[in-house]
Amino acid sequence: MSRVILVSSPLPQDKHDLDCDRTAQIIETIQVVQAGSWIGWPRVAVQRPQAAFSFSSDDANPRSGLGLTSAEIVAIRDGVSDRMLWPILHGRPDLVRYDAEAYGVYLAANRRLAQALCPLLNSDDLVWVHDYLHTPFAAALREAGFVGALGFLLHSPFPAPDRLAPLPKHKDFISELCRYNLVGFQTQVCLRNFRDAMRRFVGANACEEGLVGPFGKVETGVFPIPNNVHAVAQMAGSPDVERGESYLRKCNKGRQLIGSWGTLDYAQGLVERLRSFELLLEHAPNWLGQTLMVQVTTPRRQWHDESQEVRMHAEQELSRINGRFAMLDWTPIQYIHALLSPIRLAALYRAARVGLITPLSEGMSLVAKDFVAAQSPRDPGVLVFSRLAGGVEELSGALLVNPYNADCVAEALRNALEMPLEERQARWMAMMHVLRGNDVDAWCEGFLKRLAASKRTQPKVAAA
């Protein structure tokens, strides 16, 4: 039986790291389902670059780390991830700042990781790389001599070619993805953008189930990341969550809650959400004092620092709106900047009449899926969801909005607050039917089965 090797960074150091990093939670879930091994760069720096793996003491979920120095982490995190790849993939080319030296460090670190792993691999192993920090890993592993199956799943959005072109190394970026057997995306739009980029930047030609690039056939597909819908629903119905939900309702004196969750980055559209809520209060004054928005921002995932600019603008808007509408016994927006425990988070999901989840750009919103899974079948809340995020097909029972159109979002909030029970139940049941059909086990099996069946033509032509 083939082994499954998962590649993703940074590795969580402890449970707190794991709780703050949704990507890491996904990798650990796959690791448990597939009994796989997880390799990557540790979160904590070492004094000198490592050439051999250090192994975790967790026998149930083993992780193998190849340590980076502080200088390497800064170059990869700040110079490449924060200032090159994240802005490009999330539709903000204006934020790109190319650093040739940092990019060289990034390539060298991926090469060193591949060289350490290659001697430990068998030819029938399945190597599954997650997200953009390890895009060059396949090229490095091929050069090290691995001839087995290599899969890549992008958790982030993938931009149209014109939005990718400002990246100085965009042709290299596409060429590196062509070294994988199978490249997966979160939406059909992202898949189409990638195929267009392959044709435009590396001269790829169409073939059955994929394209022929500079190194042979590249299979592609859409593999939307599922949440653990059964576990979320089971926890949400537990006595602890029911007590937390009852407490929240009591504290808020029967007011209808609008829950909003996100991180402090440009892609989340937090300022736009606050302004939409302001328009709701302005256009529907009957909701003054009768509804309450709870804005939760969690610590930024992975290595990234929070955007202080986004935080400043969001907090300024929040203060302005609260100052404009507050009464002696009511403040319209409550702001929580913390990592909530799973119990408290599930209680807030269930207490919210509306879930406002409207990122400007996101590969897959697992928070939206968790919100739906946590609802009470007897009295479910309504999801107001961005058309620009992954998961629209699975969450078609939501009220879909353009997050840039504040008037549209405000109207959707009003409709959600006033929606009759029968319609809320019908929308919720339609979404739960889809989410239950795409569980983690089936998702993992589908990707790995496709990867195992893929065939590789060895490199004969240099990249365009």
Residue, then its C-alpha position, 0 to 999 in steps of 0.5 A: m500500500s502506498r504511503v501518503i507524505l503531506v508537505s505543508s509549512p509551518l509545522p505547529q509547535d503545540k496545540h495553540d499553534l494548531d488551534c490558530d492555523r486552519t491550514a494545519q488543522i486540515i493537514e492533521t485531519i488528512q494525516v489521521v484519515q490517511a495515516g500519513s506523514w507530515i513534513g515541513w518547516p518548523r515555526v521556530a527558528v534554528q541557529r544554522p540551516q538543517a540538512a536532516f529532519s528532526f522528528s516530533s514526539d507525537d507518535a499518533n500524528p508524526r511530523s518531520g521538520l527541517g529547521l530554518t534560520s531566523a534570516e530564512i524565515v524572515a525572507i520566506r515569510d516577509g519577502v516572498s509570502d507576505r509581499m509576493l505570493w499572498p498579494i498576487l493570489h488574493g488579487r492585490p498586485d499593488l501590494v507586491r514588492y519583489d525581493a530577488e534575494a528573498y526569492g533565492v532563499y525561498l527556492a534554496a529552502n525548498r530545494r533543501l527540504a526536497q533533498a532531505l526527503c528524497p532518500l526516504l521515499n519509495s517510488d510508489d509513495l504519494v506526495w501531497v503538497h498543500d498551498y503556495l509556500h511549497t510551489p517549487f517543491a515538485a521541481a526540486l524533488r524531481e531534480a533530486g531523483f523522485v519519479g513517483a506521484l506528486g500532487f498539489l492542492l492550492h487552498s488560496p484563490f488562483p488569479a486570472p493571467d492578467r492579475l498574475a502577470p505583475l508577479p516578476k516570476h510568474k512564468d517560473f511560478i506556472s512552470e513549477l506547478c507543471r512539475y506536479n502530476l495533479v494540481g487541484f483548486q477550490t473552484q472552477v474559476c480558479l481552475r480555468n484561470f490556471r489553465d489560461a495561465m498555462r496556455r499563455f505563459v508556458g505554451a501548454n496545449a489541451c489534452e484529456e483531463g488536463l494540459v500538456g505543459p513543458f514537462g508533460k501532462v498536467e492533470t487538474g481538478v477542483f477539490p473543495i476542502p470540506n469541513n468536518v461537518h459531522a463533528v461540528a454538528q455533534m459538538a454544536g448539539s452538546p450540553d456545553v454549547e447549549r448552555g453557552e448559547s442560552y447564556l448569549r441569548k440571555c445577555n443580549k436580551g432577545r436581540q437578533l445577533i449578526g455574527s461575523w468572523g475573519t482575520l485582519d488581512y486585506a482579503q477579509g473585507l472587514v471594513e466593508r462588512l462594518r459599513s454594510f451593517e451601518l447601512l442596515l441601521e440607516h435604512a432600516p431604523n426599526w432594527l436600531g436597538q433590536t440587533l447586534m453585530v458581533q465581529v470576531t477577529t482571530p489571530r492571523r494564520q501561519w507565519h503571517d503578521e496581522s495587517q496593522e493598517v487593516r486593524m486600524h481602519a476596522e477599529q476606526e470604523l467600528s468606533r465611528i459606527n458605535g458612536r453614531f448609533a449607540m444608546l445608553d443600553w445598547t452598543p450596536i457592534q461588539y468587537i472580539h480580537a481573540l481565539l475563541s474556544p471551540i465551545r464558545l465559537a459553536a455557541l456563537y454560531r448557534a446564537a446568531r440569526v445571521g452569519l455575515i461571511t463576506p471575504l473579498s477573496e478567499g479560496m475556501s471559507l471553512v468558517a462558512k461551512d462550520f456556521v451552517a453545520a453548527q445550526s439548530p435544525r429547529d431554528p437555523g440562522v441564515l448565511v450571508f456569503s460572498r460570491l467571490a469566495g470558494g464554496v458558492e456551489e456548496l453553499s447555494g442556500a446562502l444569500l449570496v452577495n457582492p462584498y464590494n456592494a455595501d447596499c446589497v449586503a445591507e439589504a441581504l442582512r435585512n432579508a436574513l433578519e426578517m426571513p420566516l422560519e420555513e425558508r430558513q429551514a429549507r435553505w439550511m437543509a439544502m446546504m447540509h445535504v451537500l456538506r454531508g455528501n462531501d466528508v473528509d474521508a471521501w475528499c481525501e480518497g478522491f484526491l489520492k485516487r486521482l493522484a495514484a492513477s496519474k502518469r508522468t512524462q519525464p522532463k524533456v523540454a526546458a520550461a518556457 
